[in-house]
Amino acid sequence: MKTISLAAVLLVLSAGAALAQAAPGARMDANGDDKVTLSEFKTARVTMMMRADANKDARLSKAELEAGRAAMAPRGGEGGAPKGPGTGMMFGMMDANKDGFLTRPEIEKMLERRFGRIDVNGDGSLSASELAAMRTAGMGGRGGGVH
């Protein structure tokens, strides 16, 4: 009886761990179809980025973006700040009208380009393997869990 109970506990624990790791993009996959569409990707990522909007004016200053990236950095891994260009360079590339702020449309435009690079097979949705590759490549993957 103890052997069965121990085996059951181990099975439950391992299943929970597997579920936690097995679904890259699960939090972006709003409809639960195991694919992340461009719309789902943009919604999740904009929401994540706009958490850094400290003054809630619906736009991000460079300082807010830097603070948001710094807040993600200690977590590392899946939830950490994306690798790649520094905040200043990234901000400059995204701030299309050069007004010193990032708006939702500017962020969405960047995300559309990023989605196109991540969607390797061009099917219009991101699979678990494409999301995992995004995180490995350092493209800001909070996939299983925003940028």
N, C-alpha and C positions, 0 to 999 in steps of 0.2 A: 504494500500500500504506500509506504513512504517513497519507494522508487517511482511509482506512478505519479504521486503528488509532486515530487521534485522534477520529474520529466515535464509535467504539465506547466509548472512554474517557468522552467527554462524555455519551453516552447512559446509561452505567452510573452516573456521578456524578449526573446529573439525576434518574434513577429513584430512587436512594437518598435524595436530598433530598426528593423528592416523597413517598416512603413515610414518611419521618420526620415530615412535616407533614400528610399526608393522612388520618391516622387519629386524630382527636380521640377520646379515650376508649379507645384501644387497650389500655392497661394495665389499665383497669377491665373491659374486655370479656373475662372469664375464659374463655368458651367460643368466642370468635372468630367470633360470628355477626353482627358489625358493629352490634350493639345493646347497650346497657347497661341491664340490668334493675335494679329496685330492690335486689334482693339483691346483685348485683355492685357497684352504686354504694355501698351501705352497707359491704360488706366492704372495698372498696378505700379508702374514705374513713376508716373507723374505723382501719384499719391505719395509714394515713398519720398520722392525728391521734395515735394512741397511741405513735408513735415519740418523741413529746415526753415520755412518761412516764419521767422520768429515774430515779426510784427503783423502777420496775417493780412498783408496787403495784396495777396495773390500774385506776387512776383518775388523772385529771389535776387538779392544783391550778391556780389562776390563774397562778402563777409559771411552772409548766411550760408552760401554754398560751402565755403571753407569750413564753417562750424559743423555743418551737416556731415561732411566727409570725415572730419576729425572724430565726430561722435560715432561713426561707423567703424573707424579704424581699429579700436581695441578689440572688437569682436573677431576680426580676422575671418578667414575662410569664407563661407557662403554669405554671411551677413556683413562682411567687412567692406571697407572702402575699395572701390575698384582700382586696379592697377592701371598704369597708363599715364597719359599726360597729366601734369599738375593742374591744380584747380584754375590757376590763371590762364593757362593755355586752353583748357577745356571751356572755361567761361567765355573767353574771347571767340572761340569757334561757334559757340551756341548763341551768343548775343548778336543776332542777325542785324538788328537796327542800331547797335552800338550805343544804347542808352544807359548802359550800366546795370541793367536788370534782365533777368530771364523770366519770360512769361510762359504760360502753358503752351501756346502755339510754337514758341521757339524750342521748348523742351520736346514737344511732340515731334517736331521736324527731325531733331537729332535722334529720337527713338525710332522713327521710321527708317532712317539710314542704318542704325544699329541692327534693327530687326532684319533688314535685308542682308546684312553680313552674317547674321547668326543663322538665318534660314537657308542653310547650305543647299538643301535639295529643292528650294524654290516652290514648295507646295503651299505657301501662305500660312503655315502654322509651325510652331516650334515643338519638336519632340523632346522627350526626356534626354536623349543623347545630344541633341543640339544645345539644350540648356546646360547640360553638364560641360560641354565643350566651351560654352560661353564663360562659365565660371573658371575653368582651367586656363583659358586665354586671358582672364582678368578683365573681362568686359563688364564688370560691375554686376555680377550675378547675385542677386538676392532671390534667385529663381525659386527655390523651394521656400523661399521664404521671403529690391527694388532697386535700381538705378537703370 
